[in-house]
């Protein structure tokens, strides 16, 4: 299992740009005390260290506990973020088509919500009718083997 988190940053137009991918394998999260940074959260993965400052102690605690749970779930082989866990995937396939999906606004998406490839003139945006996410046709549910 190769679960990853996407580290993004906001742009002026309200969209987000991918900065890095962080593997849950070997990830460590801590709450260091840094003199000039309040509500600090540190994420370490192999050769990448990210130090963040939450807006409040409560927000830092929420992030710390969520990330810690995701790391523990990953280590135990469980699905945290809806990854390739077979049970979660089966539930998704059974639920597809039972209710209309909530469509993500196309104007808010700059890259495929499945493979993170940037959209271009040749890789066009497409609303997946099964899940409502914005993806290129090659990443839509209708093109996945076994559907």
C-alpha positions in Angstrom: 0.0 0.0 0.0 1.4 3.4 -1.0 -0.8 6.0 0.7 0.2 9.6 0.1 -0.9 13.0 1.3 -0.8 15.9 -1.1 0.8 19.1 0.3 -0.7 22.1 -1.5 -0.7 25.8 -1.2 -3.4 28.4 -2.1 -3.0 30.7 -5.1 -4.5 34.1 -5.5 -7.3 32.9 -7.7 -8.6 30.6 -4.9 -7.3 27.4 -6.4 -4.6 25.2 -4.9 -1.3 24.1 -6.4 0.5 20.9 -5.6 3.7 21.5 -3.7 4.7 18.0 -2.8 3.5 14.5 -2.2 4.2 13.0 1.3 4.2 9.2 1.9 2.5 8.0 5.0 5.1 5.3 5.2 7.7 6.4 7.8 5.9 9.8 8.4 6.4 11.3 11.8 4.3 14.2 13.2 5.3 16.2 16.3 4.4 19.4 18.2 7.8 21.1 18.7 8.3 24.3 20.7 9.8 27.0 18.7 10.3 30.4 20.3 8.9 32.6 17.5 6.3 30.2 16.0 3.0 29.6 17.8 1.0 26.4 17.6 3.7 24.6 15.7 3.2 21.2 13.9 6.2 19.4 12.3 5.8 16.7 9.7 8.8 14.6 8.7 9.0 12.2 5.8 12.4 10.8 4.6 14.3 13.9 3.4 11.4 16.3 3.7 10.6 18.3 6.9 7.7 20.7 7.0 7.0 23.0 9.9 3.5 24.6 10.0 1.8 27.1 12.3 -1.8 26.4 13.0 -4.2 29.3 13.7 -5.0 28.0 17.2 -4.1 25.3 19.7 -7.3 23.5 18.9 -6.6 23.5 15.2 -3.1 22.2 15.8 -4.5 19.4 18.0 -7.0 18.4 15.4 -4.3 18.2 12.7 -2.0 16.3 15.0 -4.6 13.7 16.0 -5.8 13.3 12.4 -2.3 12.8 11.0 -1.3 10.5 13.8 -4.5 8.4 13.2 -3.7 8.3 9.4 -0.1 7.2 10.1 -1.3 4.5 12.5 -4.1 3.3 10.1 -1.6 3.1 7.3 0.9 1.1 9.4 -2.0 -1.3 10.3 -3.0 -1.6 6.6 -6.3 0.2 7.1 -7.8 2.8 4.7 -7.8 6.3 6.1 -8.3 8.6 3.1 -10.3 6.4 0.8 -7.2 4.8 -0.9 -7.0 1.4 -2.5 -8.6 -0.5 0.4 -10.6 -3.3 -1.2 -13.6 -3.0 1.2 -13.9 0.8 0.8 -13.5 0.4 -3.0 -16.3 -2.3 -3.1 -18.6 0.1 -1.1 -17.9 2.9 -3.5 -18.7 0.7 -6.6 -21.9 -0.4 -4.9 -22.9 3.1 -4.1 -22.1 4.6 -7.5 -25.3 5.5 -9.3 -27.6 5.2 -6.2 -27.7 9.0 -5.8 -26.6 11.9 -7.9 -23.0 13.0 -7.0 -22.2 16.4 -5.8 -20.3 18.1 -8.7 -17.1 19.8 -7.8 -17.0 23.2 -9.6 -14.7 23.0 -12.6 -13.3 26.5 -11.9 -11.9 25.3 -8.6 -9.8 22.4 -10.0 -6.4 22.8 -11.7 -5.4 19.1 -11.7 -6.9 15.7 -11.9 -8.5 14.8 -8.5 -7.4 11.2 -9.1 -3.8 11.2 -10.5 -2.9 15.0 -9.9 -1.9 15.5 -13.5 -2.2 19.2 -14.5 -5.0 19.9 -17.0 -3.9 21.2 -20.4 -5.1 21.5 -24.0 -4.6 17.7 -24.5 -5.6 16.6 -21.0 -9.1 18.1 -20.7 -11.3 18.5 -17.6 -14.3 16.2 -17.3 -16.9 15.8 -14.6 -17.0 12.1 -13.7 -20.7 11.2 -13.6 -20.1 8.5 -11.1 -18.4 10.4 -8.3 -18.7 14.1 -9.3 -15.0 14.8 -9.2 -13.1 16.6 -12.0 -10.8 14.2 -13.9 -9.6 13.6 -17.4 -11.6 11.0 -19.3 -8.8 8.4 -18.8 -9.3 8.7 -15.0 -13.1 8.4 -14.9 -14.7 5.4 -13.3 -16.0 4.2 -16.6 -12.4 3.6 -17.7 -11.4 1.6 -14.6 -11.0 -2.1 -15.2 -13.8 -4.1 -13.4 -16.5 -1.4 -13.6 
